[in-house]
Amino acid sequence: MHAITVTEPGGPEAMSWAKVPDPTPGPGEVIVEVAAAGVNRADLLQRQGLYPPPPGASDIIGLECSGTITNVGAALPLDRIGEKVCAILAGGGYAQKVAVPVGQLMPIPDGVSLIDAGGLAEVTCTVWSNLDMVANLSEGEWLLIHGGGSGVGTMAIQIGRALGARIAVTAGSQAKLDRCAALGAEVLINYHEQDFVQEIKDATGGRGANVILDNMGASYLSRNVDALARDGRLVVIGMQGGVKAELDINALLRKNASVHATSLRGRPESEKAAICAQVERTVWPWIHAGVVTPVIDRVMPMADAAEAHRLLADGAVTGKILLTP
């Protein structure tokens, strides 16, 4: 098969479309012929050598895909061949075929095309596992989402609204803020021009956000703590702003607040399977009802993965970029 390979860590030019061995299914795995693969920020880090795959995972970039099951491993029924699915992956998505543990498969939701589903699994599992399973976001609470125009951000707005929360977002352009507003965000903060701490406090009568979903990490840590309400929960899911910062424990104590840091990729397969099951049970009906929809910026040939990485790094994307082989 063909896949995107990285000869050595570096810039987008380090990637090339090359022949590699076909994957074979292990016990409890299926082979999916990829229709589309989503591009994620973590992919850029892996390309640079900063986010290696977990032990035993494919070293091919790509954390999600959609496609058709073409083969099954030992003890799995042959009648699964031909199923249309989407999946979260520990790696391997930028390829014509990928091996996937069966628990990480989900059916294509009604009303979503096979291609668009390529950008659905990672964002829904990331958002649901963090907003519901970690932060216990509740009806009437305020949720602040950093990077509201990203793939995760656009999905978090919609799932947050479906859970009954009120939504504030940060983004770097008016066009992205307008898109966030169309999805249901109430408070729109341009991080180039406004202080998100002051803006969220003004919107909440001085209380702050009950939950903050943060993709920045170190550079936002102290201000995120300032922006939390009493009993607030900060959930860090990215490190675009660095990995090390000083944490004021006293500020957390005074607010009875908490900080969580999570990663979907490195979780055990059993945990990923449990997340997928909850997403299928809870989020898929919202998609069927039109309450939640995938936000796709563009679809590109997989051989053009380097350009997709440049676009994502430049902030020129709202929602997801998909790659098709």
C-alpha positions in Angstrom: 0.0 0.0 0.0 1.0 3.7 0.0 1.3 5.8 3.1 2.8 9.0 4.3 6.3 8.3 5.6 8.7 10.5 7.6 12.3 9.9 6.8 13.6 11.9 9.7 11.9 14.5 12.0 11.5 17.9 10.6 9.2 20.3 8.7 6.3 19.4 6.4 8.8 18.6 3.6 10.0 15.6 5.7 6.8 13.7 4.7 6.4 11.7 1.5 3.9 9.4 -0.2 5.6 6.1 -0.5 5.1 2.3 -0.6 5.1 0.5 2.7 4.1 -3.0 3.8 0.3 -3.7 4.2 -0.8 -4.0 7.8 -2.1 -7.4 9.0 -4.8 -7.7 11.7 -3.8 -9.0 15.1 -6.3 -10.8 17.4 -9.2 -8.4 18.0 -8.2 -6.1 15.1 -9.7 -5.4 11.7 -8.2 -3.9 8.6 -9.9 -0.7 7.4 -9.5 0.6 3.9 -9.1 4.3 4.6 -11.6 6.7 2.9 -10.4 9.8 4.8 -8.1 10.6 7.7 -8.3 13.7 9.9 -5.4 16.0 10.5 -4.7 16.9 14.1 -2.2 19.1 15.9 -0.6 16.0 17.4 0.3 15.0 13.9 2.5 18.1 13.5 4.3 17.2 16.8 4.8 13.6 15.7 6.3 14.8 12.4 8.8 16.9 14.3 9.8 14.0 16.6 8.1 15.5 19.6 5.2 13.1 20.1 6.2 9.5 19.4 3.6 6.8 19.0 2.9 4.5 22.0 4.8 1.2 22.2 3.6 -1.2 19.6 1.6 1.4 17.6 2.2 2.2 13.9 4.8 4.9 13.3 2.7 6.2 10.4 1.1 9.5 11.4 -2.7 9.7 11.8 -5.0 9.4 14.8 -8.4 8.9 13.1 -9.9 7.7 10.0 -13.1 6.5 8.2 -13.4 3.7 5.8 -14.5 0.1 5.1 -13.5 -3.1 6.9 -11.8 -5.4 4.5 -10.3 -8.0 6.8 -10.7 -9.3 10.4 -8.3 -10.9 12.8 -8.7 -14.1 14.8 -12.0 -14.7 16.6 -13.8 -11.8 14.8 -16.9 -12.6 12.7 -16.4 -12.4 8.9 -19.7 -10.7 8.5 -18.0 -7.5 9.7 -16.2 -7.3 6.3 -17.8 -4.5 4.3 -18.9 -2.4 7.3 -18.5 1.4 7.0 -16.8 2.7 10.1 -14.9 5.5 11.7 -12.2 5.0 14.3 -9.7 6.5 16.7 -6.1 5.3 16.2 -2.9 5.2 18.1 -1.3 5.8 14.6 -1.5 4.7 11.0 -4.2 6.9 9.6 -2.2 8.6 6.8 -2.3 5.4 4.7 -4.5 3.4 2.3 -5.1 0.8 5.0 -4.8 0.6 8.8 -5.2 -2.0 11.5 -7.7 -1.0 14.2 -8.7 -2.6 17.5 -12.3 -3.5 17.2 -13.3 -1.5 20.3 -12.1 1.7 18.7 -14.5 1.4 15.8 -17.8 3.3 15.6 -20.5 3.1 12.9 -20.9 6.1 10.5 -23.7 8.2 12.0 -26.8 8.8 10.0 -26.5 11.9 7.8 -22.7 11.9 7.8 -20.8 11.0 4.6 -18.1 8.4 4.7 -15.5 11.1 3.9 -16.7 13.6 6.5 -16.7 10.9 9.1 -12.9 10.8 8.7 -12.8 13.9 10.9 -15.3 12.8 13.5 -13.9 10.1 15.8 -10.9 12.0 17.4 -12.8 15.2 18.1 -16.0 13.6 19.5 -14.0 11.2 21.7 -11.7 13.9 22.9 -14.5 16.3 23.7 -16.8 13.8 25.3 -14.2 12.2 27.4 -13.0 15.5 28.8 -16.2 17.5 29.1 -18.4 14.7 30.5 -16.1 12.0 31.9 -13.4 14.2 33.4 -15.0 17.7 34.0 -18.6 16.6 34.6 -19.9 19.6 32.7 -23.4 20.3 33.8 -26.4 22.2 32.6 -26.2 26.0 33.2 -22.4 26.0 33.8 -20.0 28.2 31.8 -17.5 26.5 29.5 -14.5 28.4 28.2 -13.0 26.8 25.1 -9.6 27.9 23.9 -9.1 27.6 20.2 -12.8 27.6 19.5 -12.3 27.5 15.7 -10.2 24.3 15.8 -11.6 20.8 15.1 -11.8 20.1 18.8 -13.1 23.6 19.5 -16.0 23.5 17.0 -17.0 20.1 18.4 -16.7 21.3 22.0 -19.1 24.2 21.3 -21.7 21.8 20.0 -21.4 19.1 22.7 -21.2 21.8 25.4 -24.4 23.3 24.1 -26.1 19.8 24.0 -25.1 19.3 27.6 -26.9 22.6 28.5 -23.8 24.7 29.1 -23.2 28.3 28.2 -20.2 28.7 25.9 -17.3 31.2 25.7 -14.5 30.8 23.2 -11.2 32.3 22.3 -10.0 32.5 18.7 -7.5 34.6 16.6 -9.8 36.1 13.9 -13.2 37.5 13.5 -14.0 34.9 10.9 -13.4 32.1 13.3 -15.3 33.9 16.1 -18.3 34.3 13.7 -18.2 30.6 13.0 -18.1 29.9 16.7 -21.1 32.1 17.2 -23.0 30.3 14.5 -22.4 27.0 16.3 -23.7 28.4 19.6 -20.9 30.3 21.4 -22.2 33.3 23.4 -19.0 35.1 24.4 -16.5 35.6 21.6 -12.9 36.6 22.6 -10.2 37.6 20.2 -7.1 36.6 22.0 -5.0 39.0 20.0 -7.0 42.0 21.3 -8.8 41.0 24.5 -7.9 39.5 27.9 -9.9 36.3 28.2 -9.7 36.4 32.0 -11.4 39.7 32.2 -13.9 38.9 29.4 -15.1 35.6 31.1 -15.4 37.3 34.5 -17.4 40.2 32.9 -19.7 37.7 31.2 -20.3 35.7 34.4 -20.7 38.5 36.9 -17.2 38.0 38.3 -17.5 34.3 38.9 -15.4 32.9 36.1 -15.7 29.7 34.0 -16.9 26.5 35.6 -14.9 24.4 33.1 -12.0 25.5 30.8 -10.9 23.3 27.9 -7.4 24.3 27.1 -5.2 23.5 24.1 -2.3 25.8 25.1 -0.8 24.3 28.2 2.0 26.2 29.9 1.6 29.7 28.5 -2.1 29.9 29.7 -1.8 28.0 33.0 -1.8 30.9 35.4 -4.4 32.9 33.6 -6.6 29.8 33.3 -6.5 29.4 37.0 -7.4 33.1 37.4 -10.3 32.6 35.0 -11.8 29.6 36.9 -14.9 29.9 39.1 -15.1 28.4 42.6 -15.1 24.6 42.2 -13.8 25.1 38.6 -12.2 22.4 36.5 -9.3 23.2 34.1 -8.8 20.4 31.6 -5.5 20.7 29.6 -5.5 18.7 26.3 -2.7 20.4 24.4 0.7 22.0 24.7 0.8 24.5 21.9 2.1 27.1 24.4 4.7 24.9 26.0 5.0 22.2 28.6 6.4 23.8 31.8 4.9 26.6 33.9 4.6 27.6 37.5 1.3 26.6 39.2 0.0 28.7 42.1 -1.4 26.0 44.4 -2.8 28.7 46.8 -4.9 30.1 44.0 -6.3 26.6 43.4 -6.9 26.1 47.1 -8.8 29.3 47.5 -11.2 28.3 44.6 -11.4 24.6 45.5 -10.5 24.2 41.9 -8.7 21.4 40.0 -6.4 20.9 37.0 -6.6 17.8 34.8 -4.3 16.9 31.9 -5.4 14.2 29.6 -4.3 12.4 26.4 -6.5 10.1 24.3 -3.8 8.5 22.3 -1.9 6.9 25.2 -4.9 5.4 27.0 -5.2 1.6 27.3 -7.4 0.0 24.6 -10.0 -0.8 27.2 -10.4 2.9 28.1 -10.6 3.9 24.4 -13.2 1.3 23.8 -15.3 2.6 26.7 -15.0 6.2 25.4 -16.1 5.1 21.9 -19.1 3.2 23.4 -20.2 6.3 25.3 -19.8 8.5 22.3 -21.8 6.2 20.1 -24.5 6.0 22.7 -24.7 9.7 23.5 -23.2 11.9 20.8 -24.4 9.9 17.7 -28.1 10.5 18.5 -27.3 14.3 18.6 -25.7 14.0 15.2 -28.8 12.1 13.9 -31.0 14.9 15.3 -28.8 17.6 13.7 -27.8 19.1 17.1 -24.1 18.2 16.4 -22.4 18.2 13.0 -18.8 17.7 11.9 -17.1 21.0 10.8 -14.9 20.3 7.7 -12.7 23.1 6.4 -11.4 21.2 3.4 -10.6 17.8 1.9 -7.2 17.3 0.3 -5.3 14.4 -1.4 -3.3 12.5 1.2 -0.2 13.0 -0.9 -0.6 16.7 -0.1 -0.2 16.1 3.6 2.7 18.5 3.8 0.5 21.4 2.6 -2.3 20.3 5.1 0.3 20.6 7.9 1.3 24.0 6.7 -2.3 25.2 6.7 -3.0 23.9 10.2 0.2 25.4 11.6 -0.6 28.8 10.1 -4.0 28.9 11.7 -5.7 29.0 8.3 -8.2 26.3 9.2 -11.7 26.3 10.9 -12.7 22.8 11.9 -11.0 19.8 10.3 -8.8 19.1 7.3 -9.3 15.7 5.8 -6.9 13.7 3.7 -8.1 11.1 1.2 -5.9 8.4 -0.3 
